[in-house]
Amino acid sequence: MLRQESNGLVTYHFETLRVEGLVHAVFTRLGGCSPVPFASLNVGRLVDDDESNVLENHRRIYAHLGLQPGQVVTTRQVHGNRVAAVDTPDGARIVPNTDGLVTVTPGVALLQRFADCQPILLYDPEHHAVGLVHAGWRGVAQGVARRAVEAMHQAFGTRPKGLVAGLGPAIGPCCYVVGDEVAAAMGYALPDWKAVMQLEGEGQWRFDLPAANAQQLAAAGVRRIEMAGMCTGCNVDEFYSHRAEQGKTGRFAAVAYLQPRGAEQAEAVPTKTRKQADDPELAPFDSLHPAGFPAFDQGADSQ
């Protein structure tokens, strides 16, 4: 990823996603107004930070990207696998119980919040569509990355092999020890769960969350995946980490939105009437609920 600094705000950008018509940024914790322990660009509303600080931090992010609040759609994250397609009327909305957003509408900005879970940015250059996903271990267990690929296909006609994916900063195996329940869940969700789990001791495993998300995307047919290679637990000077900071911390933002690419592209945008049967290559991605994925009812507020 490429690091940029402007007016005190530090952002990271995927090299493979620096393309015409796509604006994206993974913000750090730097450049905001929140006090310790939320210092300083906290965008989490459910972490006991003062609401006025959170609003000001959002304002700074929007100003940095040239956005108005009415353009931004976000979610109430629950570590689940629901992915919502959004449009202009969804501006300024908080979509409940959702961990992924996708859109084909220029000017609709997607925002998600993170503190160890992984930002996943998906871009479809053929149909000029974008998705932004919040994916922790529960999201992997429920196939949230795959759900986002399927949602983009169903809504916009996206071909998985045409997607470009960026996996942002997240907790790495160096800092992430989990229990047997996570290892068991990965056995359902991944083609090769042993590749992302290293036995640490009795009932203890080192879990490679970025590798798990990459494996799930690859299994869904995504071929181009850029990985940030940055552990939030190792880099609390720039990112929030729920684990490294014992739960008393803020949330950093990832934002993405589309810009118009011209009338010729706008006319080519597909509609939701596209049938999967029109393209046999996409047949394996028909179900939003493939057999074997366990449902986790327990969620954790990440907003």
KEKOL-383221 format. One record per residue (C-alpha): residue in one letter; residue number from 0; y, z, x. Coordinates in Angstrom, 2 decimals. Layout:
<sites>
SITE, aa, i, v, w, u
SITE, a, NUM, Y, Z, X
...
</sites>
This chain:
<sites>
SITE, aa, i, v, w, u
SITE, m, 0, 0.00, 0.00, 0.00
SITE, l, 1, 3.58, -0.57, 1.03
SITE, r, 2, 5.95, 2.42, 1.17
SITE, q, 3, 9.58, 2.10, 0.14
SITE, e, 4, 12.44, 4.58, 0.02
SITE, s, 5, 15.64, 4.12, -1.96
SITE, n, 6, 18.25, 6.70, -3.01
SITE, g, 7, 15.87, 9.55, -2.20
SITE, l, 8, 12.99, 8.14, -4.27
SITE, v, 9, 9.82, 7.20, -2.40
SITE, t, 10, 7.48, 4.67, -4.00
SITE, y, 11, 4.28, 2.86, -3.06
SITE, h, 12, 3.38, -0.69, -4.05
SITE, f, 13, 0.11, -2.63, -3.91
SITE, e, 14, 0.36, -5.54, -1.49
SITE, t, 15, -1.92, -7.76, -3.59
SITE, l, 16, 0.17, -7.06, -6.70
SITE, r, 17, 3.57, -7.97, -5.33
SITE, v, 18, 3.68, -11.06, -7.52
SITE, e, 19, 6.32, -12.82, -9.57
SITE, g, 20, 6.74, -11.33, -13.01
SITE, l, 21, 5.09, -7.97, -12.31
SITE, v, 22, 7.06, -4.81, -11.49
SITE, h, 23, 5.05, -1.77, -10.47
SITE, a, 24, 5.49, 1.45, -8.54
SITE, v, 25, 3.53, 4.58, -7.75
SITE, f, 26, 6.14, 7.29, -7.37
SITE, t, 27, 5.73, 10.34, -5.16
SITE, r, 28, 6.89, 13.89, -5.77
SITE, l, 29, 10.08, 13.23, -3.79
SITE, g, 30, 13.55, 12.61, -5.14
SITE, g, 31, 13.62, 14.75, -8.28
SITE, c, 32, 15.32, 17.92, -9.47
SITE, s, 33, 12.43, 20.25, -10.36
SITE, p, 34, 12.16, 23.53, -8.43
SITE, v, 35, 9.12, 24.93, -6.62
SITE, p, 36, 6.21, 24.72, -7.44
SITE, f, 37, 7.03, 21.47, -9.25
SITE, a, 38, 9.27, 20.17, -6.50
SITE, s, 39, 10.60, 17.76, -7.14
SITE, l, 40, 10.02, 14.53, -9.16
SITE, n, 41, 7.73, 16.11, -11.74
SITE, v, 42, 7.14, 14.02, -14.89
SITE, g, 43, 4.60, 16.38, -16.48
SITE, r, 44, 5.77, 17.99, -19.71
SITE, l, 45, 2.87, 20.42, -20.00
SITE, v, 46, 3.07, 22.19, -16.63
SITE, d, 47, 5.73, 24.83, -17.45
SITE, d, 48, 8.57, 22.96, -15.78
SITE, d, 49, 11.90, 23.11, -17.59
SITE, e, 50, 12.20, 20.24, -20.07
SITE, s, 51, 15.67, 19.33, -18.82
SITE, n, 52, 14.27, 18.80, -15.33
SITE, v, 53, 11.50, 16.57, -16.63
SITE, l, 54, 13.96, 14.48, -18.63
SITE, e, 55, 16.22, 14.05, -15.61
SITE, n, 56, 13.27, 13.03, -13.45
SITE, h, 57, 12.30, 10.41, -16.00
SITE, r, 58, 15.89, 9.19, -16.09
SITE, r, 59, 15.87, 8.70, -12.31
SITE, i, 60, 12.62, 6.74, -12.47
SITE, y, 61, 13.90, 4.51, -15.26
SITE, a, 62, 17.17, 3.87, -13.43
SITE, h, 63, 15.25, 2.99, -10.28
SITE, l, 64, 13.25, 0.37, -12.16
SITE, g, 65, 16.07, -0.88, -14.37
SITE, l, 66, 14.43, 0.41, -17.54
SITE, q, 67, 15.71, 1.97, -20.76
SITE, p, 68, 13.75, 4.85, -22.35
SITE, g, 69, 13.05, 2.69, -25.40
SITE, q, 70, 11.01, 0.30, -23.24
SITE, v, 71, 8.57, 2.89, -21.95
SITE, v, 72, 5.19, 3.69, -23.51
SITE, t, 73, 3.12, 6.61, -22.24
SITE, t, 74, 0.12, 8.64, -23.39
SITE, r, 75, -1.19, 12.11, -24.09
SITE, q, 76, -3.91, 12.04, -21.46
SITE, v, 77, -7.18, 13.79, -22.25
SITE, h, 78, -9.56, 12.57, -19.51
SITE, g, 79, -11.24, 10.27, -21.99
SITE, n, 80, -11.91, 6.54, -22.25
SITE, r, 81, -9.60, 5.30, -25.00
SITE, v, 82, -7.50, 2.29, -23.99
SITE, a, 83, -4.68, 1.10, -26.26
SITE, a, 84, -3.01, -2.30, -26.39
SITE, v, 85, 0.74, -1.83, -26.89
SITE, d, 86, 3.66, -4.04, -27.83
SITE, t, 87, 7.43, -3.85, -28.28
SITE, p, 88, 7.31, -1.54, -31.37
SITE, d, 89, 5.49, 1.05, -29.24
SITE, g, 90, 8.51, 1.58, -26.99
SITE, a, 91, 9.42, 5.28, -26.48
SITE, r, 92, 6.04, 6.25, -27.96
SITE, i, 93, 3.53, 8.79, -26.63
SITE, v, 94, 0.13, 7.40, -27.63
SITE, p, 95, -2.17, 10.34, -28.46
SITE, n, 96, -5.58, 10.98, -26.89
SITE, t, 97, -5.44, 7.94, -24.64
SITE, d, 98, -5.95, 7.33, -20.91
SITE, g, 99, -5.30, 3.61, -20.60
SITE, l, 100, -2.60, 1.21, -21.75
SITE, v, 101, -2.59, -2.58, -21.67
SITE, t, 102, 0.07, -5.10, -22.68
SITE, v, 103, 0.94, -8.76, -22.55
SITE, t, 104, 4.53, -8.24, -23.66
SITE, p, 105, 7.30, -8.56, -21.05
SITE, g, 106, 9.67, -5.61, -21.01
SITE, v, 107, 7.14, -3.06, -22.30
SITE, a, 108, 6.73, -0.52, -19.48
SITE, l, 109, 3.53, 1.51, -19.09
SITE, l, 110, 3.80, 5.01, -17.59
SITE, q, 111, 1.01, 7.44, -16.69
SITE, r, 112, 0.96, 10.82, -14.91
SITE, f, 113, -1.27, 12.00, -12.06
SITE, a, 114, -2.19, 14.94, -9.83
SITE, d, 115, -5.56, 14.00, -8.21
SITE, c, 116, -6.86, 11.59, -10.86
SITE, q, 117, -6.54, 7.94, -9.91
SITE, p, 118, -3.94, 5.42, -11.06
SITE, i, 119, -5.62, 2.07, -11.72
SITE, l, 120, -3.39, -0.96, -12.13
SITE, l, 121, -4.93, -4.14, -13.52
SITE, y, 122, -3.13, -7.49, -13.54
SITE, d, 123, -4.31, -10.73, -15.13
SITE, p, 124, -2.30, -13.58, -13.53
SITE, e, 125, -3.84, -16.19, -15.83
SITE, h, 126, -2.60, -14.59, -19.05
SITE, h, 127, 0.21, -12.51, -17.50
SITE, a, 128, -1.13, -9.22, -18.79
SITE, v, 129, -1.14, -5.76, -17.24
SITE, g, 130, -3.02, -2.50, -17.66
SITE, l, 131, -2.50, 1.03, -16.32
SITE, v, 132, -5.29, 3.61, -16.39
SITE, h, 133, -5.63, 7.34, -15.66
SITE, a, 134, -9.13, 7.92, -14.24
SITE, g, 135, -10.64, 11.18, -13.03
SITE, w, 136, -14.33, 12.07, -12.88
SITE, r, 137, -14.57, 12.46, -16.66
SITE, g, 138, -12.92, 9.07, -17.04
SITE, v, 139, -15.46, 7.52, -14.68
SITE, a, 140, -18.29, 9.20, -16.60
SITE, q, 141, -17.00, 7.60, -19.79
SITE, g, 142, -16.29, 4.22, -18.24
SITE, v, 143, -12.51, 4.20, -18.66
SITE, a, 144, -11.99, 1.51, -15.99
SITE, r, 145, -14.57, -0.71, -17.67
SITE, r, 146, -12.97, 0.00, -21.05
SITE, a, 147, -9.64, -1.26, -19.71
SITE, v, 148, -11.22, -4.51, -18.49
SITE, e, 149, -12.88, -4.97, -21.88
SITE, a, 150, -9.69, -4.12, -23.76
SITE, m, 151, -7.76, -6.78, -21.81
SITE, h, 152, -10.46, -9.33, -22.49
SITE, q, 153, -10.60, -8.58, -26.19
SITE, a, 154, -6.81, -8.50, -26.64
SITE, f, 155, -5.68, -11.24, -24.28
SITE, g, 156, -8.72, -13.27, -23.23
SITE, t, 157, -8.73, -11.80, -19.71
SITE, r, 158, -11.57, -12.93, -17.45
SITE, p, 159, -12.80, -10.00, -15.33
SITE, k, 160, -13.20, -12.23, -12.27
SITE, g, 161, -9.55, -13.21, -12.58
SITE, l, 162, -8.23, -9.64, -12.52
SITE, v, 163, -6.47, -8.08, -9.56
SITE, a, 164, -6.94, -4.30, -9.39
SITE, g, 165, -5.03, -1.67, -7.45
SITE, l, 166, -6.46, 1.83, -7.02
SITE, g, 167, -3.67, 4.26, -6.18
SITE, p, 168, -3.51, 7.62, -4.42
SITE, a, 169, -6.14, 10.09, -5.66
SITE, i, 170, -8.14, 13.01, -4.37
SITE, g, 171, -10.64, 11.88, -1.76
SITE, p, 172, -14.11, 13.13, -0.82
SITE, c, 173, -12.55, 15.09, 2.02
SITE, c, 174, -11.01, 17.45, -0.56
SITE, y, 175, -13.21, 17.03, -3.62
SITE, v, 176, -16.34, 19.17, -3.97
SITE, v, 177, -17.95, 19.13, -7.41
SITE, g, 178, -21.02, 20.51, -9.13
SITE, d, 179, -24.31, 19.10, -10.36
SITE, e, 180, -22.80, 18.19, -13.74
SITE, v, 181, -20.57, 15.58, -12.08
SITE, a, 182, -23.44, 14.11, -10.09
SITE, a, 183, -25.52, 13.89, -13.26
SITE, a, 184, -22.69, 12.16, -15.12
SITE, m, 185, -22.30, 9.60, -12.35
SITE, g, 186, -25.97, 8.76, -12.74
SITE, y, 187, -25.17, 7.45, -16.22
SITE, a, 188, -21.92, 5.70, -15.39
SITE, l, 189, -22.49, 3.92, -12.07
SITE, p, 190, -24.99, 1.36, -10.76
SITE, d, 191, -25.31, 3.32, -7.49
SITE, w, 192, -24.19, 6.92, -7.96
SITE, k, 193, -25.64, 8.01, -4.61
SITE, a, 194, -23.08, 5.83, -2.83
SITE, v, 195, -20.25, 8.05, -4.10
SITE, m, 196, -21.91, 11.49, -3.92
SITE, q, 197, -22.79, 13.36, -0.73
SITE, l, 198, -24.81, 16.55, -1.01
SITE, e, 199, -22.80, 19.43, 0.44
SITE, g, 200, -25.12, 22.30, -0.38
SITE, e, 201, -27.08, 23.70, -3.27
SITE, g, 202, -25.35, 22.50, -6.42
SITE, q, 203, -22.39, 21.16, -4.45
SITE, w, 204, -21.44, 17.53, -3.85
SITE, r, 205, -18.59, 15.68, -2.17
SITE, f, 206, -17.40, 13.10, -4.66
SITE, d, 207, -15.63, 9.87, -3.71
SITE, l, 208, -13.53, 9.22, -6.81
SITE, p, 209, -11.85, 6.03, -5.52
SITE, a, 210, -15.21, 4.52, -4.56
SITE, a, 211, -16.59, 5.40, -7.99
SITE, n, 212, -13.72, 3.64, -9.77
SITE, a, 213, -14.06, 0.63, -7.47
SITE, q, 214, -17.80, 0.47, -8.12
SITE, q, 215, -17.28, 0.58, -11.87
SITE, l, 216, -14.67, -2.18, -11.75
SITE, a, 217, -16.91, -4.34, -9.55
SITE, a, 218, -19.78, -3.83, -11.98
SITE, a, 219, -17.49, -5.03, -14.77
SITE, g, 220, -16.86, -8.26, -12.87
SITE, v, 221, -13.61, -7.50, -11.04
SITE, r, 222, -13.65, -9.11, -7.60
SITE, r, 223, -10.24, -8.32, -6.09
SITE, i, 224, -9.68, -4.60, -5.61
SITE, e, 225, -7.05, -3.04, -3.35
SITE, m, 226, -7.58, 0.62, -2.50
SITE, a, 227, -4.72, 2.87, -1.43
SITE, g, 228, -6.86, 5.00, 0.84
SITE, m, 229, -4.55, 8.01, 0.36
SITE, c, 230, -5.89, 11.43, -0.61
SITE, t, 231, -3.54, 13.48, -2.77
SITE, g, 232, -5.15, 16.69, -1.53
SITE, c, 233, -4.37, 15.80, 2.07
SITE, n, 234, -0.85, 14.60, 1.29
SITE, v, 235, 0.80, 17.28, -0.83
SITE, d, 236, 4.02, 16.59, 1.05
SITE, e, 237, 4.28, 13.38, -0.98
SITE, f, 238, 1.92, 13.76, -3.95
SITE, y, 239, 0.95, 16.46, -6.41
SITE, s, 240, -2.61, 17.77, -6.14
SITE, h, 241, -4.09, 19.97, -8.85
SITE, r, 242, -6.89, 21.09, -6.55
SITE, a, 243, -4.97, 21.61, -3.33
SITE, e, 244, -2.23, 23.53, -5.14
SITE, q, 245, -4.60, 25.63, -7.28
SITE, g, 246, -3.39, 24.13, -10.54
SITE, k, 247, 0.25, 25.14, -10.18
SITE, t, 248, 1.93, 21.84, -9.55
SITE, g, 249, 3.58, 18.84, -11.20
SITE, r, 250, 2.60, 15.25, -12.00
SITE, f, 251, 3.70, 12.08, -10.26
SITE, a, 252, 4.28, 8.84, -12.13
SITE, a, 253, 2.88, 5.34, -11.96
SITE, v, 254, 4.75, 2.64, -13.85
SITE, a, 255, 4.14, -1.06, -14.46
SITE, y, 256, 5.79, -3.70, -16.59
SITE, l, 257, 5.95, -7.45, -16.96
SITE, q, 258, 8.92, -9.75, -16.63
SITE, p, 259, 9.02, -13.17, -18.33
SITE, r, 260, 7.68, -15.99, -16.18
SITE, g, 261, 9.22, -18.86, -18.15
SITE, a, 262, 8.69, -20.68, -21.43
SITE, e, 263, 5.63, -22.58, -20.23
SITE, q, 264, 3.73, -19.36, -19.53
SITE, a, 265, 4.92, -17.68, -22.71
SITE, e, 266, 3.52, -20.52, -24.80
SITE, a, 267, 0.10, -20.06, -23.16
SITE, v, 268, -0.34, -16.39, -24.12
SITE, p, 269, -3.59, -16.06, -26.09
SITE, t, 270, -3.88, -14.27, -29.39
SITE, k, 271, -6.26, -11.56, -30.48
SITE, t, 272, -8.26, -14.14, -32.44
SITE, r, 273, -10.05, -15.25, -29.28
SITE, k, 274, -13.81, -14.82, -29.68
SITE, q, 275, -16.01, -13.59, -26.88
SITE, a, 276, -18.64, -16.15, -27.84
SITE, d, 277, -16.17, -18.83, -26.70
SITE, d, 278, -16.95, -17.87, -23.11
SITE, p, 279, -20.59, -17.00, -22.33
SITE, e, 280, -19.54, -15.64, -18.93
SITE, l, 281, -17.97, -12.67, -20.71
SITE, a, 282, -20.93, -11.82, -22.91
SITE, p, 283, -21.95, -8.75, -20.84
SITE, f, 284, -18.59, -7.15, -21.65
SITE, d, 285, -19.00, -7.20, -25.42
SITE, s, 286, -19.57, -3.51, -26.12
SITE, l, 287, -16.95, -0.81, -25.74
SITE, h, 288, -19.74, 1.76, -25.87
SITE, p, 289, -22.59, 0.73, -23.55
SITE, a, 290, -25.69, 2.85, -23.88
SITE, g, 291, -25.99, 5.82, -21.54
SITE, f, 292, -22.34, 6.86, -21.23
SITE, p, 293, -22.10, 10.54, -22.21
SITE, a, 294, -19.17, 11.68, -24.35
SITE, f, 295, -17.12, 14.55, -22.97
SITE, d, 296, -15.29, 16.34, -25.76
SITE, q, 297, -13.52, 18.76, -23.48
SITE, g, 298, -10.20, 17.46, -22.18
SITE, a, 299, -7.41, 18.75, -20.00
SITE, d, 300, -3.74, 18.19, -20.59
SITE, s, 301, -2.31, 16.03, -17.82
SITE, q, 302, 1.05, 15.20, -19.28
</sites>
